């Protein structure tokens, strides 16, 4: 973990718990740093909520901005204090021995309950030997536990940075299937790829065939791959009575280099005008 980031988390924790609890945390940190086994780590990790409670973390706008600056895309907004303290405690594990370090963390994953898993997956970006956790991240994406999925998907830069395209595409699809907040996925636009675009088009067709709505955010991931196959989808969106679908089509077509895409969008001058005036963005949908 970046030293400045760890200091900031420590400051935030100190403001959210009692001095006595902070003293206990520091004592556990020292023991965990020194131990060869995982005994102290396992006990402290489980015991944390009894010492800290489950209150929402109080954080200032300045602290939130500094967190995002130090670790791009990361956020602890909406976290509980026990989750934050667990993430902090995990940073105290000595990583001198790769085998011992990974064994300790894997041991926690194997026995973790839902809240413990949430903290572990929230820590993916801060574990040493980051490539070692790709498999764990992929396994987490297959979970049906909402909190676990959100710990991986929301404001967590690990997946975008380390997952291969296959695992990344599974994450994005799972986010749509489970109706997660797509805007909170770090690296969403940067990791768009042709295979994902094709899969999402198939998914959209299935939804429409079943007379079900399609999340408008889906179309942003097809922007770089528009062709004659996908263009009719955008014609349908522009002709829809749903304003969000109109806006999604416009936002997708506007930056496209595909000639026919521009010709289609030009038939809707009011939408083009809003785009030129920068009145539309994916955050407005």
N, C-alpha and C positions, 0 to 999 in steps of 0.2 A: 504494500500500500504506500502511496505517496506520503512522505512525512507530513507535509502541510495538510493533507487531507485527513490523516489520522489525528492530527492535533485539533482540527476543526470538529471532527466527530466527538472527540474527547470533551471539548468545550460544550458542545450541544448536550451531551449526556450529563455533564456536571450540572447543567441548568435544569435538567428534567428529573433528577433523582436526589435523594438526600445525601448529605456528606458521608453518613454512615454506610450507605449502600455503595457509594463511590469508593470508599476505603476498602470495602469487601471485594469489589471488582478488581481493584489494583492488586490486592493480595492474591486473588485467583490468577491474575495475569502473570505475576511473578512466579507462582508455582508452575503454571503451564509452560512458561518459557524455560524453566529449569528441568522439568521432568522428561525422562526418556520414554516412559509408558504414556498411555492416554487416560490414566485413572482420574487425575485432577480435572482434566479437560472435560471428560464425560460427565462427571458429577456437576461441575459448574455450569456447563451448557444446559443441562436439564433443570438445574435449580434456579437459574436466573429469574424467571417470571415470579417466583415466590419472593424474591428480594426487590424487584423493580416494579411489579404490577404490570398492567396492560394498558396504561393510559396512552392516548395519542401523543406523539412527539410534538412539542412546541418548538417551532423554528421560525426565525425572522426571515423576511424577504431577502435581506442581504446575505444571510447564511445559505439560503437555498440557491441564490445566484452564484455564490462562491463554490458550492458543491458542484454545480453544473459546469462551472469554469474549470475546476481542477480535474473532474472526470466527466468528459463530454457526454451529455445525455442522461447522466445518472441523477436520481432524485430520491429523497427519503420522505417526501410529502405523503402524508397518509399512513406512515408507519406508526407502529406502537413502540413504546420504549423498550420492551423486552426484545423485540426483533432487532432494534438498533444495537442494544448491548450485546446480543449474541453475535452479530456481525463484527462488532468491535473486538469481542473476545477471541474470535477465530483468527484475528490478525496477530495474536500473541503467540501462536504456535511456532516453534522454531522450525525453519525450513532448511537448516544446514544439511540434513540428510533427506534427500528426495524420497527415498523409500519409506522412511519413518513418517515424514510429513504427510505423504499421500495416504498411508495406512491409517493415520489418525483421523483424517477427514473422511475417508471411505467408511471407517467404523461408525462415524456419526450418521452418515447417510443411511447406512443399513438398518439402524435402529430408530431413526427419527420419526416423530409423529408429525402431524400436518404443520403445526407452527414451527417446529424445528426444521422441517424441510424448507419452509418458506424462508427462514433465515439463511440456510445453507445455499439455496439457489440465488438468494439476493447477494451472496458473497462471491459469486463466480468471477466477477471482474477483479477481485482482490486476492484470490488464491495465487500462490506462487505456482510455477510450472503450469501455466494456463492451458497448454495443449492437452494436458492430462485430463481435463474436465469436460472435453468435448462429448465423450460417451455419456457421462452423467447428465449433461445438458440435454442431449437427445432423448435420454430416458425420461427426463422430466417433462418434455414436450408431450409425451404419450400419456401423461397423467390425466386423470379426470377430476383432480382436485383443483378448484378454481383459484385458490390462493397460491398454490404452487405454480400454476401456469402464469399467473400475473407476476409472480416474482421473477420469472424468466423473461416474460414479454415486456413488462412495463418498465420504462426508464432504466433498462439494464443493457449496457453496451456489449456484454460478453458475446451474445449469440451472433450479432452482426459481424463481430471481429474475428470469431474463431470457428464458427460452424461452416461446413461445406455446403454447397448449393442444395443438395438433397435434404439435409437436416434443416437448413434455413427455410426451404420451401414448405416443409412439413410444419414448421412453426407458424408461418404465415397462414397456411390453410387452416390449421387448428384454431388460430385466432378468429378467422371468419366463421368457422363452424360453431365456435362457442360464443360468438358475438361479443368479442372483447373490443376494447377501445383501441382501434388500429393506430390512431394518432400517437399513442404512447410507445409504439415499437421503435426503438432506436435503429437507424440505418435502413428504414423501410424502403425508401426510394433508391438509395445507393446500391442496395442488394437485389434490385429487380433483375430478372433474367428471363430469357425466352421460354424456358421450360415452365417456369411459374406462370407466365402470361397465358400460355396455352391451357394449363390446368385450370386457371381461374376463369377463362372463357367457358370451358366445359362446365365448371361449377355454376356459373351464371346461367348458362342454358338450362341446366337441371332445375335451378330455382324458378326460372321463368316458366318452364314446362309444368311445374307443380303450382303455378300461380302464386309464387312467393316472392317477396321483395329481395333485392340484391343490395347489399351494403354499398353505398355510393363510393366509399373509399377504395373499393376493389379496382376501379377503373384507372386509378393513378399508376397502378403497377403494370399496365398494358401500354402506357404512353409511348415507350420507346420501341414498341413492337407492333404498331398498327399496320395492318395490311388489308388486302381485299376481303380476307376472311373475317376480320374483326370490325371493319368499317360499318357494316349493317347494324351492329350492336349500338354504335354511337348515333346512327340515324334514329333508331328506336328510342334512345335516351332523350334526344333532342325533341322528339315529337311527343314525349310523355307529358302527362298532366302534372307530374310530380316535379316541382321546381328543383329539388335536390338532384334529381337525375339530369335535368337540363344543365345545371351548374357543373356536375361531375363530368359530363360529356365535354363541355366547353373547356374546362381546366385540363382535360386530357388531350384534346385535339389541338389546343392553342400552341403548345411548344413542339408539336410533331413536325418532322421534316417530310412526312409522307404527303405528296402533292394533293391527293384527293381528299385528305383530311382537312386541309386548309380550305379547299373549295366547299366542302360540306359546312364547315363552321361559318364561312362567309355568308351563308344563307340566313344567319341569325345575327344581324348587325348589333342588336342591343346587347347581346352577350359579349360580342367582340369589344364593344365600347367599354363595358365593365372590366374586362380583362386588361385593356389598354390603360385604363385608369387605376389599375391594381386594386380594384374593389373586391376581387374574389380571391380566395385561397382555400386550400384543403381544410384549414382550420375553421372556415366559415360554414362548412357543410355538416 
